[in-house]
Amino acid sequence: MQIEAHAAAGPRPQRPGFFEQRLYEASPFGLVGTTAAIFLVLLGAYAIAAALDHQPWVVIAKSGAALDRRAWVAVCLSLIVSAALGMQRYSWLADVRDMAAFDRALRNEVNWSPIFSAPRLRLLTLLGAAVGGGVMFVFLTRTAVGLGVGAGVRVWTDGMAALLGALFLRGLEMTRTGAQHTREVLRRGLVVDLLRIERLYPFGHAAARTATIWFTVSAATLLLLVGTPLGPGMLALSLASAAIGAWVFVGTLGEIRAAIRAAKGAELEQVRHQIAALKADLHADPAAPAKLQSLLAFEARIANVHEWPFDQTTLARVIASSLVLTIPWFGQAFAGALVQRFSSLIR
């Protein structure tokens, strides 16, 4: 992809060298192809487990054929994991692409890229895997007979829950550290040029990308909300992910808006003092009217500077990622209708 080729030429922000990141870097298929391959590998592993358990993919009922709910859970879990990994990779590549833009808007001694604690991330990764896998193990132990889950699918599902738990806690820590570092950088290193306010737009882009990761996870999790016994847990995960995404976007942009407002206030105060002085000299100084006109125009331009550091494209991207939360509902209904239609044709 073009973004991968462009990013490779620029300076790279620090990121922990997790396995999936090394996988993306080694893959010849690019961002989209590698993400699709991860999805297919995870779903393929489920297919092997289901075959070992003699578990069907489609069930026939009086109302027609439908995707087996255990298979539907497998599709959704594979989608959540692959979507999260793909969006993380996309965000990282875009951060690399925008590094030069970040540098232009910061003082020389300030580094935009956060530094993560590798031991802490490893600890949280292990903790997340233990919690996610443990909760799923207990859940399946209590309900496996009623759900008709065999040993192979139980192992696959428990492994996926452990992977989701690890990704969630690790992502939460990276988001927290990144947001904390970003706010510190903005407070002590941001250079606000009111005549070139568009230089701050990359910060809005970066906040939007991080928020979109969480919105995407929230949207994919909604697929498991209806028709599966995982509904309550998935609802909690979806709401938590959406709240984190909103916190990142609004919190980061709120810091930049405060800096812009402070710069505007200071600049307008100086200009208005000069305007007041010129007004007193209008009759004594022949050049005063022209100077006053220029100052009034400059005052109007500064007063109209946009205070939120994003353009319409960024806002549309965040709104679209939020609307994605509703798409799984329609997708699930469409998938069910498609399966029923296909089964009626092959009878």
Summary of the structure (lengths in Angstrom):
residues: 347
radius of gyration: 26.3
end to end distance: 43.2
largest distance: 98.0
contacts: 1071
relative contact order: 0.11
helix: 79%
strand: 3%
